[in-house]
Amino acid sequence: MTDSASTDPGSAAAEASSPPTSSATTNEAPSFGWSSYAERINGRFAMVGILVVVAIELCTGSTVIRWLNPG
């Protein structure tokens, strides 16, 4: 008896081994380099970073520049 996951191309095991054909939010395939997908992800990370900076300033009561100043 053969394993049905290895013979059925539409099975979950066959789909897990192939790269995604599109992202969860768009029809674009994730790729390296200058693409709108990469720019969207970079923008989202930048937004999270700005929120972290604002949170640090609110929690410490001083600016991030003063907080990062080594001297």
Sequence and secondary structure as in RCSB ss.txt:
>XXXX:A:sequence
MTDSASTDPGSAAAEASSPPTSSATTNEAPSFGWSSYAERINGRFAMVGILVVVAIELCTGSTVIRWLNPG
>XXXX:A:secstr
   HHHH TTSHHHHHHS  SS SSSSS   SSS HHHHHHHHHHHHHHHHHHHHHHHHHSS HHHHH   
